[in-house]
Amino acid sequence: MNWIANRPKFGSLLNRKDMPTNLWIKDPQSGEMVFHKDLEQNLWVVPSSGYHMKIAARARLERFFDDSEFEEIANPEVIVDPLKFRDERRYVDRLKENKTKTGLEDAVLSGYGLVEGIKMTVAVQDFTFMGGSLGMAAGEAVITALETARDRNTPFVLFVASGGARMQEGILSLMQMPRTTVAVQRLKEAGLPYIVVLTNPTTGGVTASYAMLGDVHIAEPEALIGFAGPRVIEQTIREKMPEGFQRSEFLQDHGMVDMIVSRLDMRETVARVVGILTGQQPQKQHVVEATDEPDEQSEESAAKEPVEVSDDKTGDEDTPAIAEQDVSQTNTDEETKTAT
């Protein structure tokens, strides 16, 4: 056998599998590499620095509701691409791509269920879907969730993450601002609480409408909250903005945000606030991690501990006013185009 001409292919013998490229994720704040499983278990909050990364809408709902169980609220059908918009690509192609990437029909996902024993209707905007931009479908989804909360007599909680109105739908996207505002007003006329959780980023027409109409405004740490981005403002007025301008902490100091809460404590905080507003008592949900060999002493003490049964049956810096055509999940500070 000629070993020079017929060299064995040792790579094929080892049959090495391709390694995934997303096992480790870099913390944008500290540069630390974090294992993706650790981030998932920690609600996509970096354990060492506390930096809040993007989290998918469905994952947020599953970790927010009791036992990850909720009834998903179907979004009404709307006309797709009413303006037949096309720039570098067709708008319908962008929609198909984002639907495949996120598994969502549009930027808003809503659900109904229990949060620490209290019935709530919750909606989440997913920034991964075209920057969480507000179009006809997203507007209808928010209105449907608000109407569901009113019909079922439950508080409404909205997690906001958006770059503003969707430019591909022009004036039709801007019309969603007054429509959602009217729906919020109807909820308040019914005497039901409206809690807004501002996440990074919350900008544009969304900030100018339903995102700032809540009874209580809660923000995640260091979230960008504003209308136009700081760079756009600086270029317009030709002045340097103060340090931390338009961040959660800055807005809390100036009375625009009621409290800043870590994502890890958000569920308990929202339940406590809703309980105060509705007169209901939240039921703390205890999560017990399974182990290979259970502790006999723990089981024995748990068996002796009385159980209380409740009989309560009551229910980024340069994002503009108009969101860009497509915004990356990991680059929220990239400046987007503004429609006029």
ABEGO torsion letter per residue (X at the ends): XBAAABBBBAAAAAGBBBBBAAABBBBAAAGBBBBAAAAAAAGGBBAAAGBBBBBBAAAAAAAABBGGBBBBBBBBBBBBGAAGBBBABBAAAAAAAAAAAAGBABABBBBBBBBGGBBBBBBBBBAABGGGBBBAAAAAAAAAAAAAAAAAGBBBBBBBBBAEBBAAAEAAAAAAAAAAAAAAAAAAAAGBBBBBBBBOBBBEAAAABAAAABABBBBBBGBBBEBBBAAAAAAAAGBBBBBGBGBAAAAAAAGABABBBBAAAAAAAAAAAAAAAAGBBBBBBBBBBBBABBBAAAAAAAAABBBBBBABABXXAABBABBBABBBAABAABBBBBBX
